[in-house]
Amino acid sequence: MKRHWILLPVSLALVLGSCAETHQRLGYHKIPVAWSPGYENVPDCTPLITMSGTTLNIKGVKVVTPAGIGVEGGELNKEQKALQTASDAAQQADQKLTRLCNMLPSYSNDQQGFYRVRNQMFDLIAGTTYVASAVAAQTGQAPPAQAASVPTAASAAAAGAGINPAKGVANPPVSASSGPPEASSSAASAAGTDGQALKKLKSAVSNLNKVSQKKAPSRRASPKTTPAEQ
């Protein structure tokens, strides 16, 4: 009889562990808010990047900074400069997302501010993923996996705050094993000569920088309706 009591906690731990793993894969979670239904779904505060020496991993896509490429005399070609700016932009976006994640609970009584902060988080995640896709196209790597969307629990509240309720992107963790394969030298070389890919990379970085520089809204006691943000 005692054996059953011993096995019960073990079984419960396995179930809870499985639920936690499923939640982690979703890339979003609930936090309490003052309006109905009493909670809202928000993207996880998972880092957008990981760093190892001179290699930056953006959503599963690797970027090697010039220091790791072996540039001599400090002279960088156009592709190396673009990859460096992509690396810098991704790091800035990652820092901004962390700040917004920490701030978001303080907007739980400010409907407009809450959805505007959440919307900025969506823009940072989407913008970083777009940069990763552009880097992949430039360097001959596989693009990052498409992230799931975040369902809005209070569509009317989001719309009343001037935010599109259908807009939302999850932020699941990217494990080292799930990253794209290394690009072959021939594929990377071919991709690097594509001027259109380089142009798209620069545009993606420029857009991400604009999102990262956007200020968080001031907290207010009551929400106000504003024109919808797309």
C-alpha atoms as an extended CHARMM CRD file, in Angstrom:
* protein
*
       230  EXT
         1         1  MET       CA              0.0000000000        0.0000000000        0.0000000000  PROA      1               0.0000000000
         2         2  LYS       CA              2.8620000000        2.3360000000        0.8580000000  PROA      2               0.0000000000
         3         3  ARG       CA              4.3040000000        1.6850000000       -2.5710000000  PROA      3               0.0000000000
         4         4  HSD       CA              1.2990000000        3.3830000000       -4.2090000000  PROA      4               0.0000000000
         5         5  TRP       CA              1.7740000000        6.4960000000       -2.0770000000  PROA      5               0.0000000000
         6         6  ILE       CA              5.4140000000        6.6280000000       -3.1490000000  PROA      6               0.0000000000
         7         7  LEU       CA              4.5330000000        6.3390000000       -6.8470000000  PROA      7               0.0000000000
         8         8  LEU       CA              1.8270000000        9.0450000000       -6.6970000000  PROA      8               0.0000000000
         9         9  PRO       CA              4.1990000000       12.0400000000       -6.2090000000  PROA      9               0.0000000000
        10        10  VAL       CA              6.4510000000       10.6670000000       -8.9480000000  PROA      10              0.0000000000
        11        11  SER       CA              3.5330000000       10.4050000000      -11.3860000000  PROA      11              0.0000000000
        12        12  LEU       CA              2.3190000000       13.8890000000      -10.4600000000  PROA      12              0.0000000000
        13        13  ALA       CA              5.7870000000       15.3230000000      -11.0640000000  PROA      13              0.0000000000
        14        14  LEU       CA              5.9100000000       13.7060000000      -14.5070000000  PROA      14              0.0000000000
        15        15  VAL       CA              2.5230000000       15.1910000000      -15.4190000000  PROA      15              0.0000000000
        16        16  LEU       CA              3.4860000000       18.6610000000      -14.2000000000  PROA      16              0.0000000000
        17        17  GLY       CA              6.8070000000       18.4030000000      -16.0100000000  PROA      17              0.0000000000
        18        18  SER       CA              5.0040000000       17.5030000000      -19.2210000000  PROA      18              0.0000000000
        19        19  CYS       CA              2.6370000000       20.4910000000      -18.8110000000  PROA      19              0.0000000000
        20        20  ALA       CA              5.5770000000       22.8330000000      -18.2140000000  PROA      20              0.0000000000
        21        21  GLU       CA              7.3060000000       21.5370000000      -21.3320000000  PROA      21              0.0000000000
        22        22  THR       CA              4.1350000000       22.0700000000      -23.3950000000  PROA      22              0.0000000000
        23        23  HSD       CA              3.7920000000       25.6140000000      -22.0060000000  PROA      23              0.0000000000
        24        24  GLN       CA              7.4190000000       26.3580000000      -22.8720000000  PROA      24              0.0000000000
        25        25  ARG       CA              6.8420000000       25.3040000000      -26.4690000000  PROA      25              0.0000000000
        26        26  LEU       CA              3.8540000000       27.6590000000      -26.7630000000  PROA      26              0.0000000000
        27        27  GLY       CA              6.0120000000       30.7350000000      -26.2810000000  PROA      27              0.0000000000
        28        28  TYR       CA              3.3650000000       32.7100000000      -24.3570000000  PROA      28              0.0000000000
        29        29  HSD       CA              1.7120000000       32.7470000000      -20.9330000000  PROA      29              0.0000000000
        30        30  LYS       CA             -1.0640000000       34.4590000000      -18.9420000000  PROA      30              0.0000000000
        31        31  ILE       CA             -0.7040000000       37.3760000000      -16.5450000000  PROA      31              0.0000000000
        32        32  PRO       CA             -3.5010000000       38.9010000000      -14.4080000000  PROA      32              0.0000000000
        33        33  VAL       CA             -5.1650000000       42.1780000000      -15.4800000000  PROA      33              0.0000000000
        34        34  ALA       CA             -7.9230000000       44.3660000000      -14.0210000000  PROA      34              0.0000000000
        35        35  TRP       CA            -10.4200000000       43.8510000000      -16.8820000000  PROA      35              0.0000000000
        36        36  SER       CA            -12.4500000000       40.8160000000      -17.9790000000  PROA      36              0.0000000000
        37        37  PRO       CA            -11.6800000000       37.9100000000      -18.1740000000  PROA      37              0.0000000000
        38        38  GLY       CA             -9.0510000000       38.8230000000      -15.5550000000  PROA      38              0.0000000000
        39        39  TYR       CA             -5.9800000000       37.7290000000      -17.5140000000  PROA      39              0.0000000000
        40        40  GLU       CA             -4.2970000000       38.3080000000      -20.8670000000  PROA      40              0.0000000000
        41        41  ASN       CA             -1.9020000000       36.2450000000      -22.9590000000  PROA      41              0.0000000000
        42        42  VAL       CA              1.5540000000       37.7220000000      -23.4270000000  PROA      42              0.0000000000
        43        43  PRO       CA              4.7250000000       36.4470000000      -25.1430000000  PROA      43              0.0000000000
        44        44  ASP       CA              7.3290000000       34.7390000000      -22.9810000000  PROA      44              0.0000000000
        45        45  CYS       CA             10.3780000000       36.6970000000      -21.8450000000  PROA      45              0.0000000000
        46        46  THR       CA             12.6450000000       34.2390000000      -23.6410000000  PROA      46              0.0000000000
        47        47  PRO       CA             15.8640000000       35.8430000000      -24.9710000000  PROA      47              0.0000000000
        48        48  LEU       CA             15.7620000000       36.6360000000      -28.6730000000  PROA      48              0.0000000000
        49        49  ILE       CA             19.4560000000       35.8360000000      -29.0430000000  PROA      49              0.0000000000
        50        50  THR       CA             22.2140000000       33.6820000000      -27.5970000000  PROA      50              0.0000000000
        51        51  MET       CA             25.9130000000       34.4840000000      -27.7650000000  PROA      51              0.0000000000
        52        52  SER       CA             28.9930000000       32.2910000000      -27.8310000000  PROA      52              0.0000000000
        53        53  GLY       CA             32.2920000000       34.0540000000      -28.4100000000  PROA      53              0.0000000000
        54        54  THR       CA             32.0400000000       35.9100000000      -31.7120000000  PROA      54              0.0000000000
        55        55  THR       CA             28.9510000000       33.9780000000      -32.8170000000  PROA      55              0.0000000000
        56        56  LEU       CA             25.4610000000       35.3570000000      -32.2560000000  PROA      56              0.0000000000
        57        57  ASN       CA             22.4380000000       33.1050000000      -32.6620000000  PROA      57              0.0000000000
        58        58  ILE       CA             19.2830000000       34.9920000000      -33.6850000000  PROA      58              0.0000000000
        59        59  LYS       CA             16.2620000000       32.7120000000      -33.5220000000  PROA      59              0.0000000000
        60        60  GLY       CA             18.3520000000       29.7650000000      -34.6880000000  PROA      60              0.0000000000
        61        61  VAL       CA             20.2940000000       31.6640000000      -37.3630000000  PROA      61              0.0000000000
        62        62  LYS       CA             24.0070000000       32.1940000000      -36.7580000000  PROA      62              0.0000000000
        63        63  VAL       CA             25.8310000000       35.4750000000      -37.2710000000  PROA      63              0.0000000000
        64        64  VAL       CA             29.6160000000       35.5940000000      -37.0110000000  PROA      64              0.0000000000
        65        65  THR       CA             30.8140000000       39.0880000000      -36.1940000000  PROA      65              0.0000000000
        66        66  PRO       CA             33.8060000000       40.5500000000      -38.0820000000  PROA      66              0.0000000000
        67        67  ALA       CA             36.1610000000       39.7130000000      -35.2170000000  PROA      67              0.0000000000
        68        68  GLY       CA             35.4310000000       36.0510000000      -35.8900000000  PROA      68              0.0000000000
        69        69  ILE       CA             35.7680000000       36.3560000000      -39.6490000000  PROA      69              0.0000000000
        70        70  GLY       CA             39.4070000000       37.3780000000      -39.4550000000  PROA      70              0.0000000000
        71        71  VAL       CA             39.2030000000       40.8230000000      -41.0100000000  PROA      71              0.0000000000
        72        72  GLU       CA             42.6180000000       42.3930000000      -41.5260000000  PROA      72              0.0000000000
        73        73  GLY       CA             43.3470000000       46.0800000000      -41.1630000000  PROA      73              0.0000000000
        74        74  GLY       CA             39.8860000000       46.8160000000      -39.7930000000  PROA      74              0.0000000000
        75        75  GLU       CA             38.3930000000       47.0220000000      -43.2830000000  PROA      75              0.0000000000
        76        76  LEU       CA             34.9610000000       45.4400000000      -43.6730000000  PROA      76              0.0000000000
        77        77  ASN       CA             33.1480000000       44.6160000000      -46.8700000000  PROA      77              0.0000000000
        78        78  LYS       CA             29.4510000000       45.4190000000      -47.3740000000  PROA      78              0.0000000000
        79        79  GLU       CA             28.2390000000       42.0030000000      -46.2510000000  PROA      79              0.0000000000
        80        80  GLN       CA             30.3580000000       42.0290000000      -43.0770000000  PROA      80              0.0000000000
        81        81  LYS       CA             29.1010000000       45.5040000000      -42.1860000000  PROA      81              0.0000000000
        82        82  ALA       CA             25.5080000000       44.4100000000      -42.7200000000  PROA      82              0.0000000000
        83        83  LEU       CA             25.9910000000       41.3290000000      -40.5320000000  PROA      83              0.0000000000
        84        84  GLN       CA             27.6000000000       43.4460000000      -37.8230000000  PROA      84              0.0000000000
        85        85  THR       CA             24.6980000000       45.9030000000      -37.8060000000  PROA      85              0.0000000000
        86        86  ALA       CA             22.2570000000       42.9530000000      -37.7430000000  PROA      86              0.0000000000
        87        87  SER       CA             24.0750000000       41.5960000000      -34.7020000000  PROA      87              0.0000000000
        88        88  ASP       CA             23.9590000000       44.9710000000      -32.9610000000  PROA      88              0.0000000000
        89        89  ALA       CA             20.2680000000       45.4600000000      -33.7730000000  PROA      89              0.0000000000
        90        90  ALA       CA             19.3400000000       42.0090000000      -32.4520000000  PROA      90              0.0000000000
        91        91  GLN       CA             21.1860000000       42.6450000000      -29.1740000000  PROA      91              0.0000000000
        92        92  GLN       CA             19.4500000000       46.0040000000      -28.7400000000  PROA      92              0.0000000000
        93        93  ALA       CA             16.0500000000       44.4250000000      -29.4460000000  PROA      93              0.0000000000
        94        94  ASP       CA             16.7560000000       41.6560000000      -26.9490000000  PROA      94              0.0000000000
        95        95  GLN       CA             17.5630000000       44.1920000000      -24.2270000000  PROA      95              0.0000000000
        96        96  LYS       CA             14.4220000000       46.1900000000      -25.0290000000  PROA      96              0.0000000000
        97        97  LEU       CA             12.2250000000       43.0880000000      -24.8960000000  PROA      97              0.0000000000
        98        98  THR       CA             13.6080000000       42.2110000000      -21.4670000000  PROA      98              0.0000000000
        99        99  ARG       CA             12.7930000000       45.7070000000      -20.1640000000  PROA      99              0.0000000000
       100       100  LEU       CA              9.2520000000       45.5770000000      -21.5550000000  PROA      100             0.0000000000
       101       101  CYS       CA              8.6870000000       42.0940000000      -20.0970000000  PROA      101             0.0000000000
       102       102  ASN       CA              9.6610000000       43.3840000000      -16.6640000000  PROA      102             0.0000000000
       103       103  MET       CA              7.4600000000       46.4700000000      -17.0660000000  PROA      103             0.0000000000
       104       104  LEU       CA              4.3100000000       44.8140000000      -18.4040000000  PROA      104             0.0000000000
       105       105  PRO       CA              2.8430000000       43.6480000000      -15.0420000000  PROA      105             0.0000000000
       106       106  SER       CA              2.9110000000       47.2670000000      -13.8120000000  PROA      106             0.0000000000
       107       107  TYR       CA              0.3400000000       48.1110000000      -16.5300000000  PROA      107             0.0000000000
       108       108  SER       CA             -2.1990000000       45.5810000000      -15.2100000000  PROA      108             0.0000000000
       109       109  ASN       CA             -4.5690000000       48.4470000000      -14.2740000000  PROA      109             0.0000000000
       110       110  ASP       CA             -3.9110000000       50.4940000000      -17.4160000000  PROA      110             0.0000000000
       111       111  GLN       CA             -5.6920000000       48.8960000000      -20.3380000000  PROA      111             0.0000000000
       112       112  GLN       CA             -4.3050000000       51.1810000000      -23.0410000000  PROA      112             0.0000000000
       113       113  GLY       CA             -0.7470000000       51.0900000000      -21.7360000000  PROA      113             0.0000000000
       114       114  PHE       CA             -0.8350000000       47.3080000000      -21.2980000000  PROA      114             0.0000000000
       115       115  TYR       CA             -1.7940000000       46.5650000000      -24.8780000000  PROA      115             0.0000000000
       116       116  ARG       CA              0.6260000000       49.1330000000      -26.2590000000  PROA      116             0.0000000000
       117       117  VAL       CA              3.5200000000       47.5600000000      -24.3390000000  PROA      117             0.0000000000
       118       118  ARG       CA              2.4420000000       44.0880000000      -25.4250000000  PROA      118             0.0000000000
       119       119  ASN       CA              2.2200000000       45.3610000000      -29.0100000000  PROA      119             0.0000000000
       120       120  GLN       CA              5.8050000000       46.6640000000      -28.8250000000  PROA      120             0.0000000000
       121       121  MET       CA              6.9030000000       43.2250000000      -27.6130000000  PROA      121             0.0000000000
       122       122  PHE       CA              5.1960000000       41.6430000000      -30.6190000000  PROA      122             0.0000000000
       123       123  ASP       CA              6.9800000000       44.0810000000      -32.9350000000  PROA      123             0.0000000000
       124       124  LEU       CA             10.3700000000       43.2900000000      -31.3990000000  PROA      124             0.0000000000
       125       125  ILE       CA              9.8590000000       39.5310000000      -31.7300000000  PROA      125             0.0000000000
       126       126  ALA       CA              8.5660000000       39.7990000000      -35.2990000000  PROA      126             0.0000000000
       127       127  GLY       CA             11.2810000000       42.2840000000      -36.2690000000  PROA      127             0.0000000000
       128       128  THR       CA             14.0450000000       40.1090000000      -34.8610000000  PROA      128             0.0000000000
       129       129  THR       CA             12.6640000000       37.0520000000      -36.6500000000  PROA      129             0.0000000000
       130       130  TYR       CA             12.5860000000       39.0500000000      -39.8910000000  PROA      130             0.0000000000
       131       131  VAL       CA             16.2250000000       40.0510000000      -39.3980000000  PROA      131             0.0000000000
       132       132  ALA       CA             17.1070000000       36.3940000000      -38.7480000000  PROA      132             0.0000000000
       133       133  SER       CA             15.3470000000       35.4150000000      -41.9840000000  PROA      133             0.0000000000
       134       134  ALA       CA             17.2600000000       38.1030000000      -43.9020000000  PROA      134             0.0000000000
       135       135  VAL       CA             20.5660000000       36.9420000000      -42.3900000000  PROA      135             0.0000000000
       136       136  ALA       CA             19.7240000000       33.3630000000      -43.3670000000  PROA      136             0.0000000000
       137       137  ALA       CA             19.0280000000       34.4280000000      -46.9540000000  PROA      137             0.0000000000
       138       138  GLN       CA             22.2710000000       36.4060000000      -47.0450000000  PROA      138             0.0000000000
       139       139  THR       CA             24.4600000000       33.6490000000      -45.6250000000  PROA      139             0.0000000000
       140       140  GLY       CA             22.8640000000       30.5320000000      -47.1160000000  PROA      140             0.0000000000
       141       141  GLN       CA             21.3210000000       29.1840000000      -43.8900000000  PROA      141             0.0000000000
       142       142  ALA       CA             17.8620000000       27.7490000000      -43.2830000000  PROA      142             0.0000000000
       143       143  PRO       CA             15.3700000000       30.4040000000      -42.1260000000  PROA      143             0.0000000000
       144       144  PRO       CA             14.0320000000       30.4440000000      -38.5400000000  PROA      144             0.0000000000
       145       145  ALA       CA             10.9130000000       28.4430000000      -37.7390000000  PROA      145             0.0000000000
       146       146  GLN       CA              7.6020000000       30.2700000000      -38.0170000000  PROA      146             0.0000000000
       147       147  ALA       CA              6.4280000000       31.2100000000      -34.5270000000  PROA      147             0.0000000000
       148       148  ALA       CA              2.8690000000       30.5610000000      -33.3820000000  PROA      148             0.0000000000
       149       149  SER       CA              0.4970000000       33.4540000000      -32.7840000000  PROA      149             0.0000000000
       150       150  VAL       CA             -0.5920000000       34.6570000000      -29.3540000000  PROA      150             0.0000000000
       151       151  PRO       CA             -4.4000000000       34.5820000000      -28.8950000000  PROA      151             0.0000000000
       152       152  THR       CA             -5.9000000000       37.7190000000      -27.3470000000  PROA      152             0.0000000000
       153       153  ALA       CA             -8.1490000000       36.8480000000      -24.4070000000  PROA      153             0.0000000000
       154       154  ALA       CA             -9.9150000000       40.2410000000      -24.3580000000  PROA      154             0.0000000000
       155       155  SER       CA            -10.3550000000       41.2560000000      -27.9960000000  PROA      155             0.0000000000
       156       156  ALA       CA            -12.6850000000       44.1620000000      -27.1790000000  PROA      156             0.0000000000
       157       157  ALA       CA            -10.2420000000       45.5420000000      -24.6150000000  PROA      157             0.0000000000
       158       158  ALA       CA             -7.3370000000       45.3610000000      -27.0710000000  PROA      158             0.0000000000
       159       159  ALA       CA             -9.3860000000       47.0380000000      -29.8080000000  PROA      159             0.0000000000
       160       160  GLY       CA            -10.5060000000       49.7080000000      -27.3410000000  PROA      160             0.0000000000
       161       161  ALA       CA             -6.8480000000       50.4000000000      -26.5970000000  PROA      161             0.0000000000
       162       162  GLY       CA             -6.2280000000       50.9580000000      -30.3000000000  PROA      162             0.0000000000
       163       163  ILE       CA             -4.4660000000       47.6340000000      -30.9410000000  PROA      163             0.0000000000
       164       164  ASN       CA             -5.3950000000       44.9940000000      -33.4970000000  PROA      164             0.0000000000
       165       165  PRO       CA             -6.5500000000       41.9500000000      -31.4300000000  PROA      165             0.0000000000
       166       166  ALA       CA             -5.4400000000       39.5570000000      -34.1790000000  PROA      166             0.0000000000
       167       167  LYS       CA             -1.8430000000       40.7980000000      -34.0550000000  PROA      167             0.0000000000
       168       168  GLY       CA              0.4420000000       38.7040000000      -31.9020000000  PROA      168             0.0000000000
       169       169  VAL       CA              3.5340000000       36.5230000000      -32.1580000000  PROA      169             0.0000000000
       170       170  ALA       CA              4.7970000000       34.0010000000      -29.6110000000  PROA      170             0.0000000000
       171       171  ASN       CA              8.3730000000       33.8690000000      -28.3750000000  PROA      171             0.0000000000
       172       172  PRO       CA              9.3250000000       30.1940000000      -27.9280000000  PROA      172             0.0000000000
       173       173  PRO       CA             12.8580000000       29.2510000000      -26.8970000000  PROA      173             0.0000000000
       174       174  VAL       CA             15.2240000000       28.0340000000      -29.6090000000  PROA      174             0.0000000000
       175       175  SER       CA             17.4010000000       25.1510000000      -28.4820000000  PROA      175             0.0000000000
       176       176  ALA       CA             20.8500000000       24.5650000000      -29.9240000000  PROA      176             0.0000000000
       177       177  SER       CA             19.7000000000       21.2620000000      -31.4160000000  PROA      177             0.0000000000
       178       178  SER       CA             16.8270000000       22.9060000000      -33.3080000000  PROA      178             0.0000000000
       179       179  GLY       CA             18.9910000000       25.4840000000      -35.0710000000  PROA      179             0.0000000000
       180       180  PRO       CA             19.5160000000       25.4410000000      -38.8350000000  PROA      180             0.0000000000
       181       181  PRO       CA             22.3890000000       23.4610000000      -40.3570000000  PROA      181             0.0000000000
       182       182  GLU       CA             25.6650000000       25.1600000000      -41.1010000000  PROA      182             0.0000000000
       183       183  ALA       CA             25.7460000000       26.7760000000      -44.5390000000  PROA      183             0.0000000000
       184       184  SER       CA             28.1960000000       25.3520000000      -47.0300000000  PROA      184             0.0000000000
       185       185  SER       CA             30.8910000000       27.7420000000      -48.2160000000  PROA      185             0.0000000000
       186       186  SER       CA             29.5200000000       27.6160000000      -51.7650000000  PROA      186             0.0000000000
       187       187  ALA       CA             25.9490000000       28.3690000000      -50.6110000000  PROA      187             0.0000000000
       188       188  ALA       CA             27.1270000000       31.2090000000      -48.3930000000  PROA      188             0.0000000000
       189       189  SER       CA             29.2250000000       32.6320000000      -51.2020000000  PROA      189             0.0000000000
       190       190  ALA       CA             26.3400000000       32.4610000000      -53.6540000000  PROA      190             0.0000000000
       191       191  ALA       CA             23.9900000000       34.1020000000      -51.1610000000  PROA      191             0.0000000000
       192       192  GLY       CA             26.5320000000       36.8000000000      -50.3660000000  PROA      192             0.0000000000
       193       193  THR       CA             26.6770000000       37.9170000000      -53.9900000000  PROA      193             0.0000000000
       194       194  ASP       CA             22.9260000000       38.4970000000      -54.0970000000  PROA      194             0.0000000000
       195       195  GLY       CA             22.5230000000       42.2750000000      -53.9020000000  PROA      195             0.0000000000
       196       196  GLN       CA             18.7810000000       41.9400000000      -53.3250000000  PROA      196             0.0000000000
       197       197  ALA       CA             19.3330000000       39.7720000000      -50.2370000000  PROA      197             0.0000000000
       198       198  LEU       CA             21.7710000000       42.3340000000      -48.8360000000  PROA      198             0.0000000000
       199       199  LYS       CA             19.2700000000       45.1170000000      -49.4720000000  PROA      199             0.0000000000
       200       200  LYS       CA             16.5410000000       43.1810000000      -47.6190000000  PROA      200             0.0000000000
       201       201  LEU       CA             18.9020000000       42.5890000000      -44.7050000000  PROA      201             0.0000000000
       202       202  LYS       CA             19.6590000000       46.2980000000      -44.3800000000  PROA      202             0.0000000000
       203       203  SER       CA             15.9450000000       47.1240000000      -44.5450000000  PROA      203             0.0000000000
       204       204  ALA       CA             15.1200000000       44.5180000000      -41.8610000000  PROA      204             0.0000000000
       205       205  VAL       CA             17.8060000000       45.9200000000      -39.5670000000  PROA      205             0.0000000000
       206       206  SER       CA             16.5840000000       49.4840000000      -40.0970000000  PROA      206             0.0000000000
       207       207  ASN       CA             13.0100000000       48.5050000000      -39.2040000000  PROA      207             0.0000000000
       208       208  LEU       CA             14.1250000000       46.6200000000      -36.0890000000  PROA      208             0.0000000000
       209       209  ASN       CA             16.1630000000       49.5990000000      -34.9030000000  PROA      209             0.0000000000
       210       210  LYS       CA             13.0980000000       51.8410000000      -35.2200000000  PROA      210             0.0000000000
       211       211  VAL       CA             11.0420000000       49.4360000000      -33.0970000000  PROA      211             0.0000000000
       212       212  SER       CA             13.7740000000       49.1840000000      -30.4600000000  PROA      212             0.0000000000
       213       213  GLN       CA             13.9760000000       52.9660000000      -30.1440000000  PROA      213             0.0000000000
       214       214  LYS       CA             10.2430000000       53.3800000000      -29.5880000000  PROA      214             0.0000000000
       215       215  LYS       CA              9.4420000000       54.5810000000      -26.0640000000  PROA      215             0.0000000000
       216       216  ALA       CA              7.1510000000       52.6680000000      -23.7520000000  PROA      216             0.0000000000
       217       217  PRO       CA              3.8380000000       54.4430000000      -22.9900000000  PROA      217             0.0000000000
       218       218  SER       CA              3.3520000000       56.3390000000      -19.7470000000  PROA      218             0.0000000000
       219       219  ARG       CA              1.1530000000       54.5660000000      -17.2250000000  PROA      219             0.0000000000
       220       220  ARG       CA             -2.3510000000       56.0100000000      -16.8740000000  PROA      220             0.0000000000
       221       221  ALA       CA             -5.1860000000       55.5160000000      -14.4170000000  PROA      221             0.0000000000
       222       222  SER       CA             -7.8170000000       54.9000000000      -17.0990000000  PROA      222             0.0000000000
       223       223  PRO       CA             -7.6760000000       53.6750000000      -20.7190000000  PROA      223             0.0000000000
       224       224  LYS       CA             -8.3870000000       55.8670000000      -23.7170000000  PROA      224             0.0000000000
       225       225  THR       CA             -9.4470000000       54.8170000000      -27.1750000000  PROA      225             0.0000000000
       226       226  THR       CA             -7.0490000000       55.7150000000      -29.9730000000  PROA      226             0.0000000000
       227       227  PRO       CA             -6.8780000000       54.9560000000      -33.7040000000  PROA      227             0.0000000000
       228       228  ALA       CA             -5.9500000000       51.3340000000      -34.3200000000  PROA      228             0.0000000000
       229       229  GLU       CA             -2.2800000000       50.5350000000      -34.6750000000  PROA      229             0.0000000000
       230       230  GLN       CA             -1.4260000000       48.0460000000      -37.3490000000  PROA      230             0.0000000000
